[in-house]
Amino acid sequence: PISATYDSVNNIMTIFGGTDGTNVFGDTWVLTGANGQAGPATWTQLTAGPGRAYQTSNYDPVSNTMITFGGTTGVAVQDPSADLYILSDANNIP
């Protein structure tokens, strides 16, 4: 499972991490035009972070950050982590 946040003011979704059951991913992607109503949606990959799955993320519109907590660095849910990550410029708007 990945975590996703949504910037409703700018219509941008940011997703992070995930697993395919074998690998854990640290990918971070931004989808502009996320609701599909303002023209074509476009994916942009940001710098990958540490691999993470089963985490929780929230978006803070005041600081434009994606705050990610917990999850696991392996594919097994029983290997929990209490790490906290903060992604600055989470909606990728310069």
N, CA, C and O atoms as a printed pandas DataFrame, in Angstrom:
     atom_number atom_name residue_name chain_id  residue_number  x_coord  y_coord  z_coord
0              1         N          PRO        A               1    0.800   -1.196    0.000
1              2        CA          PRO        A               1    0.000    0.000    0.000
2              3         C          PRO        A               1    0.853    1.275    0.000
3              4         O          PRO        A               1    1.903    1.343    0.638
4              5         N          ILE        A               2    0.387    2.237   -0.704
5              6        CA          ILE        A               2    1.035    3.547   -0.771
6              7         C          ILE        A               2    0.320    4.501    0.177
7              8         O          ILE        A               2   -0.710    4.164    0.760
8              9         N          SER        A               3    0.881    5.689    0.319
9             10        CA          SER        A               3    0.128    6.751    0.979
10            11         C          SER        A               3   -0.023    7.884   -0.025
11            12         O          SER        A               3    0.855    8.124   -0.854
12            13         N          ALA        A               4   -1.145    8.567    0.066
13            14        CA          ALA        A               4   -1.437    9.651   -0.864
14            15         C          ALA        A               4   -2.008   10.837   -0.097
15            16         O          ALA        A               4   -2.731   10.676    0.886
16            17         N          THR        A               5   -1.665   12.030   -0.570
17            18        CA          THR        A               5   -2.234   13.254   -0.013
18            19         C          THR        A               5   -2.764   14.089   -1.172
19            20         O          THR        A               5   -2.364   13.906   -2.322
20            21         N          TYR        A               6   -3.673   15.008   -0.850
21            22        CA          TYR        A               6   -4.302   15.824   -1.885
22            23         C          TYR        A               6   -4.289   17.289   -1.487
23            24         O          TYR        A               6   -4.747   17.655   -0.405
24            25         N          ASP        A               7   -3.761   18.120   -2.368
25            26        CA          ASP        A               7   -3.768   19.574   -2.222
26            27         C          ASP        A               7   -4.973   20.077   -3.003
27            28         O          ASP        A               7   -4.900   20.243   -4.221
28            29         N          SER        A               8   -6.083   20.321   -2.308
29            30        CA          SER        A               8   -7.331   20.685   -2.973
30            31         C          SER        A               8   -7.293   22.078   -3.602
31            32         O          SER        A               8   -8.009   22.330   -4.572
32            33         N          VAL        A               9   -6.485   22.973   -3.076
33            34        CA          VAL        A               9   -6.391   24.324   -3.636
34            35         C          VAL        A               9   -5.766   24.286   -5.026
35            36         O          VAL        A               9   -6.213   24.988   -5.934
36            37         N          ASN        A              10   -4.724   23.459   -5.190
37            38        CA          ASN        A              10   -4.015   23.372   -6.465
38            39         C          ASN        A              10   -4.360   22.126   -7.272
39            40         O          ASN        A              10   -3.825   21.936   -8.364
40            41         N          ASN        A              11   -5.255   21.262   -6.752
41            42        CA          ASN        A              11   -5.694   20.054   -7.440
42            43         C          ASN        A              11   -4.515   19.129   -7.757
43            44         O          ASN        A              11   -4.341   18.678   -8.888
44            45         N          ILE        A              12   -3.714   18.865   -6.725
45            46        CA          ILE        A              12   -2.508   18.055   -6.887
46            47         C          ILE        A              12   -2.502   16.933   -5.862
47            48         O          ILE        A              12   -2.714   17.165   -4.672
48            49         N          MET        A              13   -2.253   15.702   -6.337
49            50        CA          MET        A              13   -2.121   14.550   -5.460
50            51         C          MET        A              13   -0.652   14.132   -5.416
51            52         O          MET        A              13    0.019   14.091   -6.448
52            53         N          THR        A              14   -0.160   13.824   -4.226
53            54        CA          THR        A              14    1.208   13.339   -4.053
54            55         C          THR        A              14    1.122   11.952   -3.440
55            56         O          THR        A              14    0.419   11.747   -2.451
56            57         N          ILE        A              15    1.845   10.989   -4.032
57            58        CA          ILE        A              15    1.866    9.637   -3.490
58            59         C          ILE        A              15    3.307    9.248   -3.157
59            60         O          ILE        A              15    4.263    9.745   -3.753
60            61         N          PHE        A              16    3.428    8.337   -2.178
61            62        CA          PHE        A              16    4.757    7.913   -1.740
62            63         C          PHE        A              16    4.738    6.443   -1.349
63            64         O          PHE        A              16    3.776    5.949   -0.761
64            65         N          GLY        A              17    5.828    5.753   -1.691
65            66        CA          GLY        A              17    6.075    4.402   -1.214
66            67         C          GLY        A              17    5.179    3.352   -1.825
67            68         O          GLY        A              17    4.564    3.546   -2.873
68            69         N          GLY        A              18    5.128    2.226   -1.126
69            70        CA          GLY        A              18    4.299    1.115   -1.556
70            71         C          GLY        A              18    5.102   -0.163   -1.710
71            72         O          GLY        A              18    6.325   -0.168   -1.569
72            73         N          THR        A              19    4.408   -1.225   -1.998
73            74        CA          THR        A              19    5.041   -2.524   -2.194
74            75         C          THR        A              19    4.274   -3.308   -3.240
75            76         O          THR        A              19    3.070   -3.126   -3.419
76            77         N          ASP        A              20    4.989   -4.180   -3.923
77            78        CA          ASP        A              20    4.336   -5.099   -4.849
78            79         C          ASP        A              20    4.298   -6.509   -4.261
79            80         O          ASP        A              20    4.001   -7.474   -4.965
80            81         N          GLY        A              21    4.600   -6.621   -2.969
81            82        CA          GLY        A              21    4.616   -7.913   -2.291
82            83         C          GLY        A              21    5.998   -8.525   -2.220
83            84         O          GLY        A              21    6.245   -9.428   -1.420
84            85         N          THR        A              22    6.907   -8.031   -3.064
85            86        CA          THR        A              22    8.283   -8.507   -3.072
86            87         C          THR        A              22    9.255   -7.378   -2.777
87            88         O          THR        A              22   10.229   -7.562   -2.047
88            89         N          ASN        A              23    8.989   -6.215   -3.343
89            90        CA          ASN        A              23    9.858   -5.046   -3.192
90            91         C          ASN        A              23    9.115   -3.928   -2.470
91            92         O          ASN        A              23    7.892   -3.817   -2.558
92            93         N          VAL        A              24    9.875   -3.101   -1.755
93            94        CA          VAL        A              24    9.324   -1.903   -1.122
94            95         C          VAL        A              24    9.888   -0.710   -1.873
95            96         O          VAL        A              24   11.090   -0.643   -2.129
96            97         N          PHE        A              25    9.018    0.235   -2.226
97            98        CA          PHE        A              25    9.418    1.361   -3.066
98            99         C          PHE        A              25    9.504    2.653   -2.275
99           100         O          PHE        A              25    8.760    2.861   -1.316
100          101         N          GLY        A              26   10.416    3.514   -2.684
101          102        CA          GLY        A              26   10.575    4.832   -2.093
102          103         C          GLY        A              26   10.225    5.915   -3.092
103          104         O          GLY        A              26   10.650    7.061   -2.940
104          105         N          ASP        A              27    9.461    5.568   -4.104
105          106        CA          ASP        A              27    9.074    6.523   -5.135
106          107         C          ASP        A              27    8.143    7.591   -4.567
107          108         O          ASP        A              27    7.293    7.313   -3.722
108          109         N          THR        A              28    8.324    8.807   -5.049
109          110        CA          THR        A              28    7.401    9.900   -4.746
110          111         C          THR        A              28    6.952   10.485   -6.079
111          112         O          THR        A              28    7.771   10.899   -6.899
112          113         N          TRP        A              29    5.637   10.513   -6.280
113          114        CA          TRP        A              29    5.061   11.017   -7.526
114          115         C          TRP        A              29    4.038   12.108   -7.232
115          116         O          TRP        A              29    3.332   12.059   -6.224
116          117         N          VAL        A              30    3.968   13.094   -8.125
117          118        CA          VAL        A              30    3.009   14.190   -8.023
118          119         C          VAL        A              30    2.119   14.159   -9.260
119          120         O          VAL        A              30    2.612   14.103  -10.387
120          121         N          LEU        A              31    0.798   14.194   -9.042
121          122        CA          LEU        A              31   -0.169   14.211  -10.135
122          123         C          LEU        A              31   -0.849   15.568  -10.174
123          124         O          LEU        A              31   -1.643   15.898   -9.293
124          125         N          THR        A              32   -0.534   16.360  -11.203
125          126        CA          THR        A              32   -1.217   17.639  -11.384
126          127         C          THR        A              32   -2.502   17.388  -12.178
127          128         O          THR        A              32   -2.576   16.453  -12.976
128          129         N          GLY        A              33   -3.499   18.224  -11.953
129          130        CA          GLY        A              33   -4.791   17.998  -12.605
130          131         C          GLY        A              33   -5.434   16.720  -12.096
131          132         O          GLY        A              33   -6.049   15.977  -12.860
132          133         N          ALA        A              34   -5.290   16.468  -10.811
133          134        CA          ALA        A              34   -5.666   15.182  -10.225
134          135         C          ALA        A              34   -7.138   14.823  -10.384
135          136         O          ALA        A              34   -7.471   13.641  -10.474
136          137         N          ASN        A              35   -8.029   15.815  -10.419
137          138        CA          ASN        A              35   -9.447   15.471  -10.529
138          139         C          ASN        A              35   -9.897   15.297  -11.978
139          140         O          ASN        A              35  -11.057   14.964  -12.221
140          141         N          GLY        A              36   -9.008   15.516  -12.938
141          142        CA          GLY        A              36   -9.319   15.290  -14.338
142          143         C          GLY        A              36  -10.259   16.305  -14.963
143          144         O          GLY        A              36  -10.715   16.106  -16.089
144          145         N          GLN        A              37  -10.560   17.388  -14.259
145          146        CA          GLN        A              37  -11.513   18.367  -14.764
146          147         C          GLN        A              37  -10.868   19.619  -15.345
147          148         O          GLN        A              37  -11.567   20.469  -15.896
148          149         N          ALA        A              38   -9.559   19.748  -15.235
149          150        CA          ALA        A              38   -8.886   20.957  -15.720
150          151         C          ALA        A              38   -7.854   20.610  -16.789
151          152         O          ALA        A              38   -6.742   21.138  -16.777
152          153         N          GLY        A              39   -8.216   19.734  -17.699
153          154        CA          GLY        A              39   -7.283   19.305  -18.727
154          155         C          GLY        A              39   -6.614   17.999  -18.338
155          156         O          GLY        A              39   -6.989   17.374  -17.346
156          157         N          PRO        A              40   -5.628   17.588  -19.114
157          158        CA          PRO        A              40   -4.999   16.300  -18.857
158          159         C          PRO        A              40   -4.192   16.287  -17.558
159          160         O          PRO        A              40   -3.517   17.258  -17.214
160          161         N          ALA        A              41   -4.280   15.179  -16.857
161          162        CA          ALA        A              41   -3.482   14.984  -15.650
162          163         C          ALA        A              41   -2.063   14.597  -16.055
163          164         O          ALA        A              41   -1.856   13.923  -17.064
164          165         N          THR        A              42   -1.086   15.034  -15.255
165          166        CA          THR        A              42    0.315   14.767  -15.565
166          167         C          THR        A              42    1.041   14.273  -14.328
167          168         O          THR        A              42    0.972   14.890  -13.265
168          169         N          TRP        A              43    1.750   13.137  -14.477
169          170        CA          TRP        A              43    2.570   12.599  -13.392
170          171         C          TRP        A              43    3.990   13.124  -13.500
171          172         O          TRP        A              43    4.546   13.199  -14.596
172          173         N          THR        A              44    4.589   13.492  -12.351
173          174        CA          THR        A              44    5.990   13.905  -12.279
174          175         C          THR        A              44    6.623   13.152  -11.125
175          176         O          THR        A              44    6.100   13.155  -10.010
176          177         N          GLN        A              45    7.769   12.495  -11.396
177          178        CA          GLN        A              45    8.455   11.788  -10.320
178          179         C          GLN        A              45    9.425   12.722   -9.623
179          180         O          GLN        A              45   10.233   13.392  -10.267
180          181         N          LEU        A              46    9.337   12.761   -8.294
181          182        CA          LEU        A              46   10.284   13.518   -7.488
182          183         C          LEU        A              46   11.417   12.585   -7.086
183          184         O          LEU        A              46   11.399   11.402   -7.425
184          185         N          THR        A              47   12.386   13.103   -6.377
185          186        CA          THR        A              47   13.490   12.292   -5.889
186          187         C          THR        A              47   12.947   11.182   -5.003
187          188         O          THR        A              47   12.120   11.425   -4.125
188          189         N          ALA        A              48   13.416    9.971   -5.239
189          190        CA          ALA        A              48   12.967    8.842   -4.428
190          191         C          ALA        A              48   13.567    8.920   -3.034
191          192         O          ALA        A              48   14.707    9.349   -2.857
192          193         N          GLY        A              49   12.793    8.504   -2.056
193          194        CA          GLY        A              49   13.247    8.467   -0.672
194          195         C          GLY        A              49   13.482    7.034   -0.248
195          196         O          GLY        A              49   13.564    6.139   -1.089
196          197         N          PRO        A              50   13.588    6.813    1.041
197          198        CA          PRO        A              50   13.770    5.446    1.533
198          199         C          PRO        A              50   12.504    4.633    1.284
199          200         O          PRO        A              50   11.395    5.163    1.359
200          201         N          GLY        A              51   12.668    3.366    0.991
201          202        CA          GLY        A              51   11.522    2.505    0.740
202          203         C          GLY        A              51   10.622    2.408    1.960
203          204         O          GLY        A              51   11.102    2.325    3.090
204          205         N          ARG        A              52    9.314    2.418    1.726
205          206        CA          ARG        A              52    8.360    2.413    2.833
206          207         C          ARG        A              52    7.029    1.865    2.321
207          208         O          ARG        A              52    6.626    2.149    1.193
208          209         N          ALA        A              53    6.357    1.084    3.150
209          210        CA          ALA        A              53    5.020    0.584    2.833
210          211         C          ALA        A              53    4.185    0.618    4.107
211          212         O          ALA        A              53    4.727    0.602    5.212
212          213         N          TYR        A              54    2.884    0.663    3.951
213          214        CA          TYR        A              54    1.928    0.658    5.071
214          215         C          TYR        A              54    2.054    1.888    5.974
215          216         O          TYR        A              54    1.684    1.829    7.147
216          217         N          GLN        A              55    2.562    2.981    5.452
217          218        CA          GLN        A              55    2.742    4.213    6.214
218          219         C          GLN        A              55    1.489    5.071    6.149
219          220         O          GLN        A              55    0.569    4.798    5.378
220          221         N          THR        A              56    1.471    6.105    6.965
221          222        CA          THR        A              56    0.391    7.086    6.963
222          223         C          THR        A              56    0.976    8.436    6.587
223          224         O          THR        A              56    2.040    8.812    7.078
224          225         N          SER        A              57    0.289    9.165    5.720
225          226        CA          SER        A              57    0.761   10.491    5.320
226          227         C          SER        A              57   -0.371   11.499    5.389
227          228         O          SER        A              57   -1.538   11.166    5.185
228          229         N          ASN        A              58   -0.001   12.734    5.680
229          230        CA          ASN        A              58   -0.929   13.856    5.693
230          231         C          ASN        A              58   -0.289   15.031    4.983
231          232         O          ASN        A              58    0.935   15.161    4.955
232          233         N          TYR        A              59   -1.122   15.887    4.411
233          234        CA          TYR        A              59   -0.639   17.086    3.721
234          235         C          TYR        A              59   -0.939   18.306    4.571
235          236         O          TYR        A              59   -2.059   18.478    5.052
236          237         N          ASP        A              60    0.072   19.156    4.756
237          238        CA          ASP        A              60   -0.107   20.422    5.458
238          239         C          ASP        A              60   -0.053   21.541    4.424
239          240         O          ASP        A              60    1.032   21.861    3.937
240          241         N          PRO        A              61   -1.197   22.152    4.069
241          242        CA          PRO        A              61   -1.203   23.173    3.028
242          243         C          PRO        A              61   -0.499   24.459    3.429
243          244         O          PRO        A              61   -0.039   25.198    2.559
244          245         N          VAL        A              62   -0.401   24.746    4.715
245          246        CA          VAL        A              62    0.262   25.974    5.159
246          247         C          VAL        A              62    1.754   25.914    4.850
247          248         O          VAL        A              62    2.332   26.886    4.363
248          249         N          SER        A              63    2.378   24.770    5.134
249          250        CA          SER        A              63    3.817   24.624    4.885
250          251         C          SER        A              63    4.119   23.879    3.590
251          252         O          SER        A              63    5.286   23.711    3.234
252          253         N          ASN        A              64    3.076   23.426    2.876
253          254        CA          ASN        A              64    3.228   22.648    1.649
254          255         C          ASN        A              64    4.152   21.450    1.879
255          256         O          ASN        A              64    5.104   21.231    1.129
256          257         N          THR        A              65    3.857   20.686    2.921
257          258        CA          THR        A              65    4.663   19.503    3.236
258          259         C          THR        A              65    3.780   18.263    3.312
259          260         O          THR        A              65    2.609   18.331    3.684
260          261         N          MET        A              66    4.371   17.138    2.951
261          262        CA          MET        A              66    3.755   15.831    3.133
262          263         C          MET        A              66    4.461   15.194    4.318
263          264         O          MET        A              66    5.674   14.987    4.280
264          265         N          ILE        A              67    3.716   14.883    5.365
265          266        CA          ILE        A              67    4.281   14.330    6.589
266          267         C          ILE        A              67    3.945   12.849    6.613
267          268         O          ILE        A              67    2.772   12.476    6.578
268          269         N          THR        A              68    4.965   12.005    6.671
269          270        CA          THR        A              68    4.787   10.554    6.609
270          271         C          THR        A              68    5.320    9.925    7.879
271          272         O          THR        A              68    6.424   10.234    8.327
272          273         N          PHE        A              69    4.513    9.028    8.460
273          274        CA          PHE        A              69    4.892    8.376    9.703
274          275         C          PHE        A              69    4.670    6.873    9.617
275          276         O          PHE        A              69    3.710    6.395    9.012
276          277         N          GLY        A              70    5.592    6.141   10.245
277          278        CA          GLY        A              70    5.411    4.711   10.448
278          279         C          GLY        A              70    5.543    3.890    9.195
279          280         O          GLY        A              70    6.265    4.240    8.262
280          281         N          GLY        A              71    4.831    2.798    9.200
281          282        CA          GLY        A              71    4.915    1.862    8.098
282          283         C          GLY        A              71    6.007    0.852    8.362
283          284         O          GLY        A              71    6.382    0.592    9.505
284          285         N          THR        A              72    6.501    0.299    7.296
285          286        CA          THR        A              72    7.558   -0.702    7.389
286          287         C          THR        A              72    8.543   -0.522    6.248
287          288         O          THR        A              72    8.176   -0.051    5.171
288          289         N          THR        A              73    9.785   -0.893    6.482
289          290        CA          THR        A              73   10.809   -0.801    5.441
290          291         C          THR        A              73   10.938   -2.113    4.686
291          292         O          THR        A              73   11.707   -2.210    3.730
292          293         N          GLY        A              74   10.191   -3.120    5.111
293          294        CA          GLY        A              74   10.162   -4.413    4.424
294          295         C          GLY        A              74    8.752   -4.732    3.982
295          296         O          GLY        A              74    7.819   -3.977    4.256
296          297         N          VAL        A              75    8.599   -5.850    3.296
297          298        CA          VAL        A              75    7.278   -6.206    2.799
298          299         C          VAL        A              75    6.393   -6.792    3.889
299          300         O          VAL        A              75    5.184   -6.919    3.698
300          301         N          ALA        A              76    6.978   -7.154    5.035
301          302        CA          ALA        A              76    6.200   -7.724    6.124
302          303         C          ALA        A              76    5.661   -6.637    7.043
303          304         O          ALA        A              76    6.421   -5.796    7.524
304          305         N          VAL        A              77    4.369   -6.647    7.287
305          306        CA          VAL        A              77    3.737   -5.660    8.154
306          307         C          VAL        A              77    4.242   -5.793    9.586
307          308         O          VAL        A              77    4.213   -4.820   10.341
308          309         N          GLN        A              78    4.697   -6.964    9.967
309          310        CA          GLN        A              78    5.132   -7.188   11.342
310          311         C          GLN        A              78    6.509   -6.590   11.643
311          312         O          GLN        A              78    7.033   -6.810   12.735
312          313         N          ASP        A              79    7.102   -5.853   10.726
313          314        CA          ASP        A              79    8.373   -5.161   10.950
314          315         C          ASP        A              79    8.125   -3.660   10.976
315          316         O          ASP        A              79    8.612   -2.954   10.093
316          317         N          PRO        A              80    7.381   -3.143   11.962
317          318        CA          PRO        A              80    6.991   -1.732   11.948
318          319         C          PRO        A              80    8.153   -0.786   12.225
319          320         O          PRO        A              80    9.152   -1.151   12.845
320          321         N          SER        A              81    7.989    0.421   11.752
321          322        CA          SER        A              81    8.965    1.478   11.960
322          323         C          SER        A              81    8.247    2.694   12.545
323          324         O          SER        A              81    7.066    2.910   12.274
324          325         N          ALA        A              82    8.950    3.473   13.333
325          326        CA          ALA        A              82    8.368    4.687   13.916
326          327         C          ALA        A              82    9.048    5.924   13.352
327          328         O          ALA        A              82    9.112    6.958   14.018
328          329         N          ASP        A              83    9.556    5.825   12.131
329          330        CA          ASP        A              83   10.214    6.952   11.484
330          331         C          ASP        A              83    9.204    8.009   11.072
331          332         O          ASP        A              83    8.036    7.715   10.820
332          333         N          LEU        A              84    9.682    9.249   11.009
333          334        CA          LEU        A              84    8.879   10.375   10.543
334          335         C          LEU        A              84    9.651   11.058    9.424
335          336         O          LEU        A              84   10.822   11.400    9.587
336          337         N          TYR        A              85    8.993   11.255    8.287
337          338        CA          TYR        A              85    9.605   11.936    7.151
338          339         C          TYR        A              85    8.759   13.143    6.792
339          340         O          TYR        A              85    7.531   13.100    6.876
340          341         N          ILE        A              86    9.421   14.219    6.392
341          342        CA          ILE        A              86    8.712   15.410    5.945
342          343         C          ILE        A              86    9.233   15.764    4.551
343          344         O          ILE        A              86   10.425   16.008    4.366
344          345         N          LEU        A              87    8.322   15.789    3.576
345          346        CA          LEU        A              87    8.661   16.142    2.213
346          347         C          LEU        A              87    8.303   17.605    2.005
347          348         O          LEU        A              87    7.127   17.968    2.023
348          349         N          SER        A              88    9.319   18.451    1.806
349          350        CA          SER        A              88    9.097   19.872    1.521
350          351         C          SER        A              88    8.623   20.027    0.082
351          352         O          SER        A              88    8.899   19.166   -0.753
352          353         N          ASP        A              89    7.914   21.112   -0.220
353          354        CA          ASP        A              89    7.400   21.382   -1.559
354          355         C          ASP        A              89    6.655   20.172   -2.108
355          356         O          ASP        A              89    6.886   19.745   -3.239
356          357         N          ALA        A              90    5.761   19.630   -1.295
357          358        CA          ALA        A              90    5.082   18.382   -1.623
358          359         C          ALA        A              90    4.231   18.439   -2.881
359          360         O          ALA        A              90    4.013   17.408   -3.516
360          361         N          ASN        A              91    3.746   19.616   -3.257
361          362        CA          ASN        A              91    2.933   19.687   -4.467
362          363         C          ASN        A              91    3.775   20.038   -5.707
363          364         O          ASN        A              91    3.241   20.171   -6.808
364          365         N          ASN        A              92    5.084   20.183   -5.519
365          366        CA          ASN        A              92    6.033   20.398   -6.632
366          367         C          ASN        A              92    5.777   21.676   -7.397
367          368         O          ASN        A              92    6.118   21.758   -8.578
368          369         N          ILE        A              93    5.186   22.680   -6.763
369          370        CA          ILE        A              93    5.003   23.982   -7.408
370          371         C          ILE        A              93    6.162   24.879   -6.998
371          372         O          ILE        A              93    6.349   25.147   -5.811
372          373         N          PRO        A              94    6.946   25.346   -7.975
373          374        CA          PRO        A              94    8.113   26.186   -7.623
374          375         C          PRO        A              94    7.720   27.499   -6.971
375          376         O          PRO        A              94    8.588   28.300   -6.624
